[in-house]
């Protein structure tokens, strides 16, 4: 039985039509429930992340500053290796040789 024959059978037989529509309604309802549960889970996750960010704000700031400092140090070290110097100040030698 192909799709056209199945559609014709369902639309012409009242019991099949009720069964089909009942399944459709249940599926639609379950889809709405899943979407609602997903949104509630998402809201819960966002709230938990916000609390963690607020609780760890000082550690995050310190880590960010440390990360930026380490990036600057790596960049300066890379610039001051033999054959790599491109000019500019060296962060750890501000009062250096002038």
The first five atom37 places (N, CA, C, CB, O) and aatype in JSON, in Angstrom:
{
  "aatype": [20, 20, 20, 20, 20, 20, 20, 20, 20, 20, 20, 20, 20, 20, 20, 20, 20, 20, 20, 20, 20, 20, 20, 20, 20, 20, 20, 20, 20, 20, 20, 20, 20, 20, 20, 20, 20, 20, 20, 20, 20, 20, 20, 20, 20, 20, 20, 20, 20, 20, 20, 20, 20, 20, 20, 20, 20, 20, 20, 20, 20, 20, 20, 20, 20, 20, 20, 20, 20, 20, 20, 20, 20, 20, 20, 20, 20, 20, 20, 20, 20, 20, 20, 20, 20, 20, 20, 20, 20, 20, 20, 20, 20, 20, 20, 20, 20, 20],
  "atom_mask": [
    [1, 1, 1, 1, 1],
    [1, 1, 1, 1, 1],
    [1, 1, 1, 1, 1],
    [1, 1, 1, 1, 1],
    [1, 1, 1, 1, 1],
    [1, 1, 1, 1, 1],
    [1, 1, 1, 1, 1],
    [1, 1, 1, 1, 1],
    [1, 1, 1, 1, 1],
    [1, 1, 1, 1, 1],
    [1, 1, 1, 1, 1],
    [1, 1, 1, 1, 1],
    [1, 1, 1, 1, 1],
    [1, 1, 1, 1, 1],
    [1, 1, 1, 1, 1],
    [1, 1, 1, 1, 1],
    [1, 1, 1, 1, 1],
    [1, 1, 1, 1, 1],
    [1, 1, 1, 1, 1],
    [1, 1, 1, 1, 1],
    [1, 1, 1, 1, 1],
    [1, 1, 1, 1, 1],
    [1, 1, 1, 1, 1],
    [1, 1, 1, 1, 1],
    [1, 1, 1, 1, 1],
    [1, 1, 1, 1, 1],
    [1, 1, 1, 1, 1],
    [1, 1, 1, 1, 1],
    [1, 1, 1, 1, 1],
    [1, 1, 1, 1, 1],
    [1, 1, 1, 1, 1],
    [1, 1, 1, 1, 1],
    [1, 1, 1, 1, 1],
    [1, 1, 1, 1, 1],
    [1, 1, 1, 1, 1],
    [1, 1, 1, 1, 1],
    [1, 1, 1, 1, 1],
    [1, 1, 1, 1, 1],
    [1, 1, 1, 1, 1],
    [1, 1, 1, 1, 1],
    [1, 1, 1, 1, 1],
    [1, 1, 1, 1, 1],
    [1, 1, 1, 1, 1],
    [1, 1, 1, 1, 1],
    [1, 1, 1, 1, 1],
    [1, 1, 1, 1, 1],
    [1, 1, 1, 1, 1],
    [1, 1, 1, 1, 1],
    [1, 1, 1, 1, 1],
    [1, 1, 1, 1, 1],
    [1, 1, 1, 1, 1],
    [1, 1, 1, 1, 1],
    [1, 1, 1, 1, 1],
    [1, 1, 1, 1, 1],
    [1, 1, 1, 1, 1],
    [1, 1, 1, 1, 1],
    [1, 1, 1, 1, 1],
    [1, 1, 1, 1, 1],
    [1, 1, 1, 1, 1],
    [1, 1, 1, 1, 1],
    [1, 1, 1, 1, 1],
    [1, 1, 1, 1, 1],
    [1, 1, 1, 1, 1],
    [1, 1, 1, 1, 1],
    [1, 1, 1, 1, 1],
    [1, 1, 1, 1, 1],
    [1, 1, 1, 1, 1],
    [1, 1, 1, 1, 1],
    [1, 1, 1, 1, 1],
    [1, 1, 1, 1, 1],
    [1, 1, 1, 1, 1],
    [1, 1, 1, 1, 1],
    [1, 1, 1, 1, 1],
    [1, 1, 1, 1, 1],
    [1, 1, 1, 1, 1],
    [1, 1, 1, 1, 1],
    [1, 1, 1, 1, 1],
    [1, 1, 1, 1, 1],
    [1, 1, 1, 1, 1],
    [1, 1, 1, 1, 1],
    [1, 1, 1, 1, 1],
    [1, 1, 1, 1, 1],
    [1, 1, 1, 1, 1],
    [1, 1, 1, 1, 1],
    [1, 1, 1, 1, 1],
    [1, 1, 1, 1, 1],
    [1, 1, 1, 1, 1],
    [1, 1, 1, 1, 1],
    [1, 1, 1, 1, 1],
    [1, 1, 1, 1, 1],
    [1, 1, 1, 1, 1],
    [1, 1, 1, 1, 1],
    [1, 1, 1, 1, 1],
    [1, 1, 1, 1, 1],
    [1, 1, 1, 1, 1],
    [1, 1, 1, 1, 1],
    [1, 1, 1, 1, 1],
    [1, 1, 1, 1, 1]
  ],
  "atom_positions": [
    [[0.86, -1.16, 0.0], [0.0, 0.0, 0.0], [0.92, 1.24, 0.0], [-0.98, -0.01, 1.24], [1.74, 1.39, 0.9]],
    [[0.77, 2.11, -0.99], [1.58, 3.33, -1.05], [0.9, 4.44, -0.26], [1.81, 3.76, -2.52], [-0.16, 4.23, 0.33]],
    [[1.49, 5.61, -0.24], [0.99, 6.72, 0.57], [-0.39, 7.18, 0.12], [1.95, 7.88, 0.52], [-1.24, 7.49, 0.95]],
    [[-0.62, 7.23, -1.17], [-1.91, 7.68, -1.67], [-3.03, 6.73, -1.28], [-1.87, 7.83, -3.19], [-4.11, 7.16, -0.88]],
    [[-2.77, 5.43, -1.4], [-3.78, 4.44, -1.01], [-4.04, 4.5, 0.49], [-3.33, 3.03, -1.42], [-5.18, 4.39, 0.94]],
    [[-2.98, 4.67, 1.27], [-3.13, 4.77, 2.72], [-3.93, 6.02, 3.09], [-1.74, 4.79, 3.41], [-4.82, 5.95, 3.95]],
    [[-3.63, 7.15, 2.46], [-4.36, 8.38, 2.73], [-5.83, 8.24, 2.37], [-3.74, 9.55, 1.96], [-6.7, 8.7, 3.1]],
    [[-6.11, 7.6, 1.26], [-7.5, 7.41, 0.84], [-8.23, 6.5, 1.82], [-7.57, 6.81, -0.58], [-9.38, 6.77, 2.18]],
    [[-7.57, 5.42, 2.27], [-8.19, 4.5, 3.22], [-8.5, 5.23, 4.54], [-7.26, 3.29, 3.48], [-9.6, 5.1, 5.08]],
    [[-7.52, 6.0, 5.05], [-7.71, 6.68, 6.33], [-8.82, 7.72, 6.24], [-6.4, 7.35, 6.79], [-9.64, 7.82, 7.15]],
    [[-8.87, 8.47, 5.17], [-9.87, 9.54, 5.06], [-11.27, 9.01, 4.82], [-9.49, 10.5, 3.94], [-12.25, 9.7, 5.11]],
    [[-11.4, 7.8, 4.29], [-12.73, 7.27, 4.02], [-13.27, 6.35, 5.1], [-12.72, 6.53, 2.72], [-14.47, 6.09, 5.15]],
    [[-12.42, 5.85, 5.97], [-12.85, 4.97, 7.05], [-12.86, 5.76, 8.36], [-11.91, 3.71, 7.16], [-11.82, 6.26, 8.79]],
    [[-14.03, 5.89, 8.99], [-14.16, 6.75, 10.17], [-13.32, 6.27, 11.35], [-15.62, 6.82, 10.59], [-12.74, 7.09, 12.06]],
    [[-13.25, 4.97, 11.57], [-12.45, 4.45, 12.68], [-10.97, 4.74, 12.45], [-12.68, 2.93, 12.86], [-10.27, 5.18, 13.37]],
    [[-10.5, 4.49, 11.24], [-9.1, 4.78, 10.92], [-8.8, 6.26, 11.07], [-8.76, 4.31, 9.48], [-7.74, 6.64, 11.57]],
    [[-9.75, 7.11, 10.65], [-9.57, 8.55, 10.76], [-9.45, 8.97, 12.22], [-10.74, 9.29, 10.09], [-8.6, 9.8, 12.56]],
    [[-10.3, 8.41, 13.11], [-10.24, 8.74, 14.53], [-8.92, 8.28, 15.14], [-11.41, 8.11, 15.28], [-8.3, 9.0, 15.92]],
    [[-8.5, 7.08, 14.77], [-7.22, 6.56, 15.29], [-6.07, 7.45, 14.83], [-6.99, 5.09, 14.83], [-5.18, 7.8, 15.61]],
    [[-6.09, 7.82, 13.54], [-5.04, 8.68, 12.98], [-4.99, 10.04, 13.69], [-5.28, 8.88, 11.47], [-3.93, 10.51, 14.08]],
    [[-6.16, 10.65, 13.85], [-6.23, 11.97, 14.49], [-5.86, 11.89, 15.97], [-7.62, 12.56, 14.33], [-5.23, 12.81, 16.5]],
    [[-6.24, 10.82, 16.63], [-5.88, 10.64, 18.04], [-4.36, 10.55, 18.18], [-6.56, 9.36, 18.62], [-3.78, 11.19, 19.06]],
    [[-3.73, 9.78, 17.33], [-2.27, 9.67, 17.34], [-1.61, 11.01, 17.04], [-1.8, 8.64, 16.32], [-0.61, 11.37, 17.65]],
    [[-2.2, 11.76, 16.09], [-1.66, 13.08, 15.74], [-1.76, 14.03, 16.94], [-2.42, 13.67, 14.53], [-0.8, 14.74, 17.24]],
    [[-2.9, 14.04, 17.62], [-3.08, 14.91, 18.78], [-2.13, 14.54, 19.91], [-4.53, 14.84, 19.28], [-1.55, 15.42, 20.55]],
    [[-1.96, 13.25, 20.14], [-1.04, 12.8, 21.2], [0.39, 13.22, 20.86], [-1.13, 11.26, 21.39], [1.13, 13.69, 21.72]],
    [[0.78, 13.04, 19.6], [2.12, 13.44, 19.18], [2.34, 14.94, 19.3], [2.36, 13.01, 17.75], [3.4, 15.38, 19.73]],
    [[1.34, 15.71, 18.92], [1.43, 17.16, 19.02], [1.53, 17.61, 20.48], [0.22, 17.82, 18.34], [2.34, 18.47, 20.82]],
    [[0.71, 17.01, 21.34], [0.74, 17.32, 22.76], [2.09, 16.97, 23.36], [-0.37, 16.58, 23.49], [2.65, 17.74, 24.14]],
    [[2.62, 15.8, 23.0], [3.92, 15.37, 23.53], [5.03, 16.3, 23.05], [4.22, 13.92, 23.11], [5.96, 16.6, 23.8]],
    [[4.92, 16.77, 21.82], [5.9, 17.72, 21.3], [5.88, 19.02, 22.09], [5.63, 18.01, 19.84], [6.94, 19.57, 22.4]],
    [[4.69, 19.5, 22.42], [4.58, 20.72, 23.23], [5.15, 20.49, 24.63], [3.12, 21.18, 23.32], [5.83, 21.36, 25.18]],
    [[4.87, 19.34, 25.2], [5.39, 19.02, 26.53], [6.92, 18.96, 26.5], [4.81, 17.68, 27.03], [7.59, 19.48, 27.4]],
    [[7.48, 18.32, 25.47], [8.94, 18.23, 25.35], [9.56, 19.61, 25.2], [9.33, 17.35, 24.17], [10.6, 19.9, 25.79]],
    [[8.91, 20.46, 24.41], [9.42, 21.82, 24.22], [9.38, 22.6, 25.53], [8.61, 22.55, 23.13], [10.33, 23.31, 25.87]],
    [[8.29, 22.48, 26.26], [8.15, 23.17, 27.54], [9.2, 22.67, 28.53], [6.73, 22.98, 28.11], [9.83, 23.47, 29.23]],
    [[9.39, 21.36, 28.6], [10.39, 20.8, 29.51], [11.78, 21.25, 29.1], [10.31, 19.26, 29.52], [12.62, 21.54, 29.96]],
    [[12.04, 21.31, 27.81], [13.34, 21.77, 27.33], [13.6, 23.22, 27.71], [13.44, 21.62, 25.84], [14.71, 23.57, 28.09]],
    [[12.57, 24.05, 27.6], [12.72, 25.46, 27.97], [12.93, 25.61, 29.47], [11.49, 26.26, 27.51], [13.71, 26.45, 29.91]],
    [[12.23, 24.79, 30.28], [12.42, 24.84, 31.72], [13.83, 24.39, 32.09], [11.37, 23.98, 32.43], [14.46, 24.97, 32.97]],
    [[14.32, 23.34, 31.42], [15.69, 22.88, 31.67], [16.69, 23.96, 31.28], [15.97, 21.58, 30.88], [17.67, 24.19, 31.99]],
    [[16.45, 24.61, 30.17], [17.33, 25.67, 29.72], [17.33, 26.83, 30.7], [16.92, 26.16, 28.32], [18.39, 27.37, 31.03]],
    [[16.17, 27.22, 31.18], [16.08, 28.31, 32.16], [16.81, 27.94, 33.44], [14.6, 28.64, 32.46], [17.49, 28.77, 34.03]],
    [[16.67, 26.69, 33.88], [17.36, 26.22, 35.07], [18.87, 26.26, 34.87], [16.9, 24.8, 35.43], [19.6, 26.68, 35.76]],
    [[19.32, 25.81, 33.72], [20.75, 25.82, 33.42], [21.31, 27.24, 33.39], [21.01, 25.13, 32.08], [22.38, 27.5, 33.94]],
    [[20.58, 28.15, 32.77], [21.02, 29.55, 32.71], [21.08, 30.14, 34.12], [20.07, 30.38, 31.82], [22.03, 30.86, 34.45]],
    [[20.1, 29.86, 34.94], [20.08, 30.38, 36.32], [21.26, 29.83, 37.12], [18.76, 30.02, 37.02], [21.91, 30.57, 37.86]],
    [[21.55, 28.54, 36.97], [22.68, 27.95, 37.69], [24.0, 28.55, 37.23], [22.7, 26.44, 37.5], [24.87, 28.84, 38.05]],
    [[24.15, 28.75, 35.92], [25.38, 29.36, 35.42], [25.54, 30.79, 35.91], [25.4, 29.32, 33.89], [26.64, 31.22, 36.24]],
    [[24.44, 31.53, 35.96], [24.49, 32.9, 36.47], [24.93, 32.93, 37.93], [23.12, 33.58, 36.31], [25.74, 33.77, 38.32]],
    [[24.4, 32.01, 38.74], [24.8, 31.94, 40.14], [26.28, 31.6, 40.28], [23.95, 30.89, 40.88], [26.98, 32.19, 41.11]],
    [[26.76, 30.67, 39.47], [28.18, 30.31, 39.53], [29.04, 31.5, 39.12], [28.47, 29.1, 38.61], [30.06, 31.77, 39.76]],
    [[28.65, 32.2, 38.07], [29.41, 33.37, 37.63], [29.45, 34.45, 38.71], [28.82, 33.94, 36.34], [30.49, 35.06, 38.94]],
    [[28.32, 34.69, 39.37], [28.29, 35.68, 40.44], [29.14, 35.23, 41.63], [26.85, 35.93, 40.88], [29.84, 36.04, 42.23]],
    [[29.07, 33.95, 41.96], [29.8, 33.42, 43.11], [31.31, 33.43, 42.86], [29.33, 32.0, 43.44], [32.09, 33.68, 43.79]],
    [[31.73, 33.17, 41.64], [33.15, 33.05, 41.31], [33.69, 34.28, 40.58], [33.38, 31.81, 40.47], [34.7, 34.18, 39.87]],
    [[33.05, 35.41, 40.73], [33.4, 36.61, 39.97], [34.86, 37.03, 40.19], [32.47, 37.76, 40.35], [35.56, 37.37, 39.24]],
    [[35.33, 37.0, 41.43], [36.71, 37.41, 41.72], [37.71, 36.44, 41.09], [36.94, 37.5, 43.24], [38.72, 36.87, 40.53]],
    [[37.45, 35.14, 41.19], [38.36, 34.17, 40.59], [38.39, 34.31, 39.08], [37.95, 32.74, 40.98], [39.45, 34.16, 38.46]],
    [[37.24, 34.6, 38.47], [37.17, 34.77, 37.02], [37.99, 35.99, 36.6], [35.7, 34.91, 36.54], [38.73, 35.94, 35.62]],
    [[37.86, 37.1, 37.34], [38.63, 38.3, 37.03], [40.13, 38.03, 37.15], [38.23, 39.46, 37.96], [40.91, 38.41, 36.28]],
    [[40.52, 37.36, 38.23], [41.94, 37.06, 38.43], [42.46, 36.16, 37.33], [42.16, 36.41, 39.8], [43.56, 36.36, 36.82]],
    [[41.68, 35.15, 36.96], [42.1, 34.23, 35.91], [42.21, 34.93, 34.57], [41.13, 33.05, 35.81], [43.14, 34.68, 33.8]],
    [[41.26, 35.82, 34.29], [41.3, 36.58, 33.04], [42.53, 37.46, 32.98], [40.03, 37.43, 32.88], [43.22, 37.52, 31.96]],
    [[42.83, 38.16, 34.08], [44.01, 39.02, 34.13], [45.28, 38.19, 33.97], [44.06, 39.81, 35.45], [46.2, 38.59, 33.25]],
    [[45.33, 37.05, 34.64], [46.49, 36.17, 34.53], [46.66, 35.66, 33.11], [46.36, 34.99, 35.5], [47.78, 35.58, 32.59]],
    [[45.56, 35.31, 32.47], [45.62, 34.81, 31.1], [46.13, 35.89, 30.15], [44.23, 34.32, 30.65], [46.97, 35.61, 29.3]],
    [[45.63, 37.11, 30.31], [46.1, 38.21, 29.45], [47.57, 38.5, 29.7], [45.27, 39.47, 29.69], [48.32, 38.75, 28.75]],
    [[48.01, 38.48, 30.96], [49.41, 38.72, 31.28], [50.29, 37.64, 30.67], [49.62, 38.78, 32.79], [51.34, 37.94, 30.1]],
    [[49.87, 36.39, 30.79], [50.66, 35.3, 30.22], [50.74, 35.41, 28.69], [50.06, 33.95, 30.62], [51.77, 35.1, 28.1]],
    [[49.66, 35.85, 28.07], [49.68, 36.04, 26.62], [50.67, 37.13, 26.24], [48.28, 36.38, 26.09], [51.4, 36.99, 25.26]],
    [[50.69, 38.23, 27.0], [51.65, 39.3, 26.73], [53.08, 38.83, 26.94], [51.36, 40.5, 27.63], [53.96, 39.16, 26.15]],
    [[53.32, 38.06, 28.0], [54.66, 37.54, 28.27], [55.09, 36.61, 27.14], [54.7, 36.8, 29.63], [56.23, 36.7, 26.66]],
    [[54.22, 35.72, 26.71], [54.57, 34.81, 25.61], [54.89, 35.58, 24.33], [53.43, 33.81, 25.36], [55.84, 35.27, 23.62]],
    [[54.06, 36.59, 24.05], [54.29, 37.39, 22.85], [55.63, 38.13, 22.96], [53.13, 38.39, 22.65], [56.38, 38.17, 21.99]],
    [[55.93, 38.71, 24.12], [57.19, 39.41, 24.3], [58.37, 38.46, 24.21], [57.21, 40.13, 25.64], [59.39, 38.8, 23.6]],
    [[58.25, 37.27, 24.8], [59.33, 36.28, 24.72], [59.55, 35.85, 23.28], [59.01, 35.07, 25.61], [60.69, 35.67, 22.85]],
    [[58.45, 35.68, 22.55], [58.57, 35.27, 21.16], [59.25, 36.36, 20.33], [57.19, 34.96, 20.58], [60.05, 36.06, 19.44]],
    [[58.95, 37.62, 20.63], [59.55, 38.74, 19.9], [61.03, 38.89, 20.21], [58.83, 40.03, 20.21], [61.8, 39.38, 19.38]],
    [[61.44, 38.47, 21.41], [62.83, 38.69, 21.81], [63.71, 37.48, 21.59], [62.88, 39.09, 23.25], [64.88, 37.51, 21.99]],
    [[63.23, 36.43, 20.98], [64.09, 35.31, 20.63], [64.98, 35.72, 19.46], [63.25, 34.04, 20.27], [64.64, 36.61, 18.69]],
    [[66.08, 35.06, 19.34], [67.02, 35.39, 18.28], [66.34, 35.25, 16.93], [68.28, 34.48, 18.36], [65.75, 34.22, 16.6]],
    [[66.42, 36.32, 16.16], [65.83, 36.32, 14.83], [64.36, 36.66, 14.8], [66.04, 35.01, 14.2], [63.78, 36.73, 13.72]],
    [[63.72, 36.87, 15.95], [62.28, 37.13, 16.0], [61.94, 38.54, 16.47], [61.62, 36.12, 16.91], [60.77, 38.93, 16.44]],
    [[62.92, 39.31, 16.91], [62.63, 40.62, 17.49], [62.05, 41.56, 16.42], [63.9, 41.24, 18.11], [62.66, 41.78, 15.38]],
    [[60.88, 42.08, 16.71], [60.22, 42.99, 15.77], [60.14, 44.39, 16.33], [58.83, 42.48, 15.43], [59.48, 45.25, 15.74]],
    [[60.78, 44.64, 17.44], [60.76, 45.96, 18.06], [59.67, 46.06, 19.1], [60.58, 47.04, 17.01], [58.85, 45.16, 19.24]],
    [[59.68, 47.17, 19.82], [58.67, 47.38, 20.84], [59.22, 47.12, 22.22], [57.47, 46.52, 20.59], [60.29, 46.53, 22.36]],
    [[58.48, 47.55, 23.24], [58.97, 47.4, 24.62], [58.91, 45.95, 25.09], [58.15, 48.27, 25.57], [58.09, 45.16, 24.63]],
    [[59.8, 45.63, 25.99], [59.81, 44.32, 26.63], [59.17, 44.51, 28.0], [61.28, 43.71, 26.75], [59.73, 45.24, 28.82]],
    [[58.02, 43.88, 28.29], [57.26, 44.17, 29.52], [58.05, 44.0, 30.81], [56.06, 43.28, 29.57], [57.81, 44.76, 31.75]],
    [[58.95, 43.08, 30.9], [59.64, 42.85, 32.16], [60.93, 43.67, 32.26], [59.94, 41.37, 32.33], [61.67, 43.54, 33.23]],
    [[61.2, 44.51, 31.26], [62.43, 45.29, 31.26], [62.14, 46.74, 30.92], [63.44, 44.7, 30.27], [62.77, 47.3, 30.03]],
    [[61.2, 47.36, 31.64], [60.82, 48.73, 31.33], [61.92, 49.73, 31.67], [59.56, 49.09, 32.08], [62.07, 50.72, 30.96]],
    [[62.68, 49.51, 32.74], [63.78, 50.39, 33.12], [65.1, 49.84, 32.59], [63.83, 50.56, 34.65], [66.15, 50.03, 33.21]],
    [[65.05, 49.18, 31.49], [66.21, 48.47, 30.94], [67.27, 49.39, 30.38], [65.77, 47.54, 29.87], [67.41, 50.54, 30.8]],
    [[67.98, 48.88, 29.45], [69.14, 49.55, 28.88], [68.7, 50.64, 27.92], [70.05, 48.54, 28.17], [68.11, 50.37, 26.87]],
    [[69.0, 51.86, 28.28], [68.65, 52.98, 27.41], [69.87, 53.76, 27.06], [67.62, 53.88, 28.05], [69.78, 54.74, 26.33]]
  ]
}
